[in-house]
Amino acid sequence: MSKEVVVLGAGMVGICTAVHLRKNGYDVTVIDHSTPGAGTSYGNAGVIQREAVEPYAFPRQIQSLIRVGLKRDAAVNYHLSALPSYASPLFKYWKNSEPKSHQAISKDYAALISVALDEHKVLIAEAQAEDLIIKGGMVHAYRTEQALQQGIAHAEHVKQRYGVESEVISPQQFNVLEPNLKANHPIIGAVHWTQPWSVNEPSELVQRYAQLLQDLGGRIIQAEILALQQQPFSWKVCTNTGDFDVAEVVIALGPWSSKFISALGYENPILIKRGYHQHFTDGAIIHRPIFDAERGYVLAPMKRGTRLTTGAEFAHFSAPATPVQLEKTQQAAYDWLDLGQALDEPAWLGGRPCSVDMKPYIGAAPRHKGLWFNFGHGHQGFTLGPASGRLLAEIMIDQVRLLPDEKIFSPQRMMV
């Protein structure tokens, strides 16, 4: 008799978790208030980031902090009213960004990133989603010599330490990769990360994985999740369309995970970085994602045109949109690319769920039997979904093969 599990969350992480649980014999039901891939998994730059072996650290240079504080850095925005609620988690994030701590965290983080692309490849083939994939790598472009040299040094560092492949390219070589750039663009050099894949419609890839789940016999239910209640021998998931009683529940709700974790008595384990994107059409075509490293945004080729994705905004999750970063970065992007016209629709706004130690929580809940966590992936939920889904499934059946040490992402560290 198969075991029953409900997975809360139909984003990349939740759907991939459900797929791997179904492959391991579970009777799986996914519940979310939205359709698969409609939340944070829809709004990203669509890159499966093989090069992202070191998570984003809190800036420690005084000059960088001043620029952020004065709102001169297009990569970061904040609402002053929200800063008190961010003070404690940001302080912990800052402490964990100390170089020695960050080095240890990166070693753990890289173990999952290193297998992420291979795990996507398996699901892409099974879901027959090859038509969504772009295999041209990703370019980090630089405007100043100092930033370029820092980028080159970082590329060499991750190659030596993690085996990530890249090549330094001149403006002329960049023009060959992207022939539609403006003739007088300000890019003086770039790093071409050759291993990443990208997706021309991120939400559709999640939907293909969701269809794979259904083909395997899993179920997906769209409903508002009202409460999660522990019973003597089971869990009750209360929704607006009915209740579900099951032995095991996985929380994979990304930025919405905090609500249910807090209700169970856990201190909120994540901070949320908001982000925006806007589509542009009838402009110059690019052939791979391009990160403007000194302005903090990504341009990515999508089915609907070029998508401009911003950096981080610190604000209350439900606060009204303040897309000032889109305005700043759009101006910067026009320096070197004819974007065309923004689609006549509101900019997308979503949240990235970041843990204070930059590692996702994958494993058993510290104090509740039959409850499992898979959230806190920060900027890399889209990249890490298949790998973290497989890892959690293997932990739940006590047959871990993906990583030599699954404890490095254990939610037990919440209790420290």
N, C-alpha and C positions, 0 to 999 in steps of 0.2 A: 504493500500500500504506500503510495507516494505521500510525502509530507506537504502540507499546505503552507503557503507563505503569501503575504500581501506586501507588495513593494509600493511605498508611497513616493510618487514622483515619476513623471513620464518624460524627463529630459534625457540627455545622453547618458548620464550616470545611471539613472533609474532603469531605463530600457535595457541597457547593456547588462546590468545586474540581473534583471529578470531573464534575459536570454540565457545567461550562464547558469542561473538556478534551474531553469527549465531543462537545459542540457544535462544537468546533474540529477534529474529525476523529480524535481519539485513540481507540485501543482501550483502555478503562479498566477496571481492576479495583480495587475498594476492599476493604481487609482491616482488620478490627478484631476484638478479642476479644469485643466486645459487639455487640448489634444497633444499628442507626442511631438516634442521639439518646438513647442510654441513659446517657451519661456526664455531663460538665459541661453539655452542651446540654440535658439534662433538668432540671437543678436550678436554673436561673436564674429571674428574675422574669418572663421572657417579654416583655420590652419591646424593640421596635426603636427604639433611642434616638436619634432625629434631633437631640435637644438636647445630646447628650453630646460636644460638639465639643472639649472640653478634658479630657484624661485626669486621673484622680485623682492629685493631687500629694501628696508626703509632707508631713505637717503640720510647719510650721516655727515656730509660736507656742509659746513655753515652756509656757503654760497648757495647751494641747492635749496636748503631750508628757507633761506631768506626769499628766494625767488618764489617758492611755493606760498610762503606767508603773505607776500605782496601780490599774489595771483598773477605773477608774470610768467609762470610755467604753464604752457598750454596742455601739458600732460596731466595736470592735477587741478581740481577745483574743490572748493568746500563751502558749506553753509555754516556760518558762524554759530547759528543757534544749535547745530548738531554736534559741535566739538565737545561739549561736556560729556555726552554719551559715548564719544569715541576715545576719551582720554585714557581710560584704563586699558582697553585692548590695544590702542596704538602704542602705549608705553611698553606693553609686553612685546609687541611686534618690533619695536625699536630695539629692545634688549636682545631679542633673538637675531637681530640683524648685525650684531657685533661680529666682526670678521671671523673669529674662531668658532662662534656658535653657528654662524651662517654656513661655514665650511662643513661642519658636521651634519647640519640639516640638509645641505645640498647633496651630500653623499647618499643619504637615505632617499631623498626625492628623486635623484637620478636613477636609482634602481627601478623605479616605476616608469619614468619617462623613457628609459632605454628599451622597454618592451612595448611601449604604447603603440607605435606604428605597426609593429608586427601583429598585435592583437586587432587593430583596425583592419589590416589586410585580410585576416580570416573572415571577419564579419562582412566586409565589403564584398568579398567573393560569394559568401553564402547568401547575402541579401541582393546580389546581382545589381550592385550600385556603382560599377566601374564608370558609368557614364557621367557621374557627378565629380569625378576625381581629376585634379590637375597635378602633374608630377614635375613641376618646374622649380621646386624649391621655394625659398623665400629670400628676399634681399633686404638687408639693413643698410640704408643709405645715409651718408654723412655730408654735412655742409661745411664743416671746419676741420682743419688739420688736426687739432688737438682731439676732437671727438673721434675722428677717423683712426688715429693711432690708438686710442683707448679701445675702440671696437676691434681693431686688429689684434691687440694684446689679449682681449677677452676671447676672441676666436681661437687663438693659439692655445690659451689656457684650457678651454674646454676640449680642444682636440687632444692635448697631451693627457689630460686627466680622465676624459670620458670617451674619447675616440669619436667625437662628433666631427663630421667632415664639412669643410667650407673652403672657399677660395676668395682671395682679395681681388677685386676687379677695379679697373680704372674707369673714368667717365666714358671713355670710348667703348670699353667692353660692356658697360651698363647700357649704353645706347644700342648695342647689338642685341642684348637680351630684351630690351624694351624700346623698340624703334619709334614709338609714338611719343616719346618725351619731347618737351620743347627744346629747341636748338640751343637756347641760352640758359639751360637749367643750372641751378646752383650746386648740384651734387659734385663733390670733388673726388669721391671714391666710395666704395661700398664693400660689404661682405656678403657674398652669395652663399647662403646655407643650402647645400645641395640635397639634403636628405628629406626635409619636410614635404609632405603632401598637403594640398589644399582642396577645398570642396566648394563648388560653385553655387550650392544652396544648402547651408548647414542644417536647417530644419528638415529638409527632405531626406538627408542621410539618416537622421533620427527616425523619420517615418519609415524608411526602408528597413531599418533595424526592428522597428515596431511590427512591421508586417512579417519579418522573419520570426519574431516571437509568436505571433498568432499562427503562422504556418507550423510552428513547433507544438502548438496546442495551448499556448498561454493566452490570457485574457487581459483586455484593457478596458477599464471603465472610467468614463468621464463623470466626475461627481465632486462636489465641494466636501472636503475633509473637515469635519466639525470637531472631532476629538479623538484622542487615542487613549484607551483605558485598559489598565492591566486587570485581568480577572484572576481567580485562584489558579487556574491551569491553562489560561489562554489570554489572547488579546482581543479587545473589541475595537474595531475601527468604525467610528460613527460618521456617516455621510448624509447628505440631504436626500439621497435616494434609497437609503437603507443601511443596516449595520452588517459588519462582517466579523465573525468570530473565527480566529485562526490561532495556531500554536506559535507562529513566528511572524514578525513584522520587520521590514527594512525601511528605515527612513533615508530617503535619497531625494530630498526636496530642495537641494541647493540652498538659496538664500531664505527659503521659507522653513527650513529645518529648525531654526532657532525657536520658533513658536512652540513646536511640539516638545523639543528638548527642555525648554524652560518650564513648560507645564508639568513635566515629570520631575522637576526639582534640580535639574542641572544648571549650573551657571552658564549663561550664554557663551558657547564655545567659538563663535565666529563673529567677524566684523564684515560689513558689506561695503564693497566698493561699487558705486553705481557707474554705469557707462552708457554711451549713446552711439547710435549709428544713423547714417543718412545715405540713401542711394542716389546716384547721379547717372543720368542717361544722355545719349547722343554726344558723348565726349570721346576723348582718345581712349583706346583700348589698351589695357595692360594684360600681361600674360601670367603673372604670378603675384602673390601678395608682396607689398613693399612697405617696410616700416621706416618712417622718417624718424630716425633715432634721436634727433635733437628737437623735435616738436612733439613727439610722443603719440603718434597716431599711426594707423595702418590703413592702406588702400588695398582692396582685394577685389579681384574679378568675380562677379556674381552673374547669375542668370538675368537679374533685373538691371544690370549695369555695374558701375564701380561702387563698392561700399566703402565709406569712410567710417572707421571705428575709432572712438576716442579712448583716452586713458581713464584715470580714476576720478570719481567725484565722491567726496565724503559728505553725506547728507542723510537725513531720516529717510528710511526706505520708501515711505509713502508720500514724501514731500513732492510738491509740483516740480515739473521738469524745469531745469535752468541750463539749456544747451549752449552755454557760452563757449565751451570747448569746441563744439562743432563750428562755431563762427570763426574762432581763432585758427583752427587747423585747416578749415576750408581755404582760408586766405593763404596759409602756408603751402597747401597742396597745389594751388594755382601757380605757384612759383615755377613748377617744373612739369605740370601736366594740365592739359585742358580737360577739366572734369566734366564739362557739359552742364546740364541743368539738373538741379535737385528735383526729385520726384515730388509732386504736389501732395504731400502727406506729412503728418507729424513725424518728427524724428523718433526712432525707437529708443526706449529707455529701459534698462534692466539692471540687475544686481549680480555681483560676483561674490560668492561666499568664501571668505578667506579666514583661515585659522591663524591664531596669533603666532604659531611656530611654523607657518607656511606649508605644513604637511596636511593632507586630507585625513579625516578620521574614517578608518576602514576596519571594522571588526565588531565584536560584541559590546553592547552597552555596559558600562561599568557596574550598574546596580540593578539591572532588570533582565531576568532570564527570558530568552526568546525574542529579545529586541536587538537589532543590528543597525549599525550606522555606516553610511557611505556618503559623506558630504564634506564640504570644506576644501574644495579643489581650487579655489581662487580663480586665477585666469585660465586654468588648464582643464576644466571639466570636460570640454569638448575633446581635447587630446586624450585625457586619461580615462574616459568612460569605459571602453572595452577592457582595459587592463585592470582598473579598480573593480569593475564588475566581476571579472573572472577571479580576482584575488579574494573578494568577499565570499563568492560562492565556494571556493576551495576552503576557506576558513570555516564556513558553516558546515561543510561535510568532513572537516578535519583531514583534508588531503591536499595540503598546500604544495604546489609544484612550481608556481610562477616565480616566486622569489625565495631566496634562501632563508630570509628572516621576515615573516609577516608581522612581527610584533612592532616593527618600526613605525607603523601607522595605527597602532592600537588606540582605541578611545580611552583606554585606562589612563593615559597621560593627562586626561581632563582632571583627574583627581589629585594630581601633584600640586 
